[in-house]
Amino acid sequence: MKKMRKRVFDNHSHIGPVPGFAYYGLPEAVKPTVDYDTTPEYLSGMDGNGVDRAMVMANYGYPDSAQPFTLNPLVAESVATDDRLLGAIWVSALPKDAEATEEALKLIGQKGLVALKTTCLLGGTFNPEEWDEESSVLWNKILDAAADADMPLHIHTSPGGGSDMDNALAMVRQFGKRNKIHLVHMGGGVSGHIKFVPRFFELIEEGHKIYTDSSWAVGFGSSWLLREIQERGIGGDRFLFGSDIPWSDFASEYWKIEGADISEQLKDDIFWNNAEKLYGKLW
């Protein structure tokens, strides 16, 4: 892809191999992505897409919550060896992942590790009202650790299940005045976008530290939010560019922003300035 902007920071991307799986009852395993298995492969992808800086996190998608933890060492090694990269530490609030999460949280403070990342695609929920005792203990460890280190918590959102936007918003309402919470994908589908966009501004006005990116946003989702940001004059510092490679297509994610009918200043903020401001103390 020909580079169009002076500076691009990809705030949401994945590194490391993920095995194929027979998703949705398919008769044989499939592998829908071409992964960046190593740091050199990832850096080559950055160069090809014209990306100056990126945040990487464990690649996942295989239905085993233990799998992404195996890639935390690759994330830590990558960001320690190349200043173009920052990293997010993979954690999980599933009780069966308690030991792995405890070990992962010990990585906080290492060079270049600036965020935490988790999902409820593989079980559990973001909604604090639905946490059992074990999950509550783990969630509070994760959220306390993130707050103490001033690290954003990236949470996957999707239309339905434990990662549904309603559940993500419930977490923000309870913890978002203390924690920086990045709602990845804006809900990941039409229902999620409709739930999210009006609440995004309400939560900002109420003092919550909410962030988002438009990776996987469909149809009108990203253009609606960007138009509202432009018209209302708030929220422009809470939207960051994220490609979600290799699970999305870089060019399409890039042009959601570059092709939008918004000011060049807002584009500059989304592609670079907001990340520099959010992670500046941790670079």
ABEGO torsion letter per residue (X at the ends): XBBABABBBBABBBBEBBBBBBBGGBABBBBABBBBABAAAAAAAAAAAGBABBBBBBBBGBBBAAAAAAAAAAAAAAAAABAABBBBBBBBABAAAAAAAAAAAAABGBBGBABBBBBAAAEEBABAAABBAAAAAAAAAAAAAAAAAGBBBBBBBBBEEAABAAAAAAAAAAAAAABBBBBBGGGGBAAAAAAAAAAAAAAAAAGBBBBBBABGBBEAAAAAAAAAAAAAGBGAAABBBBAGOAABBAAAAAAAAAABBBBAAAAAAAAAAAAAAAAAAAX
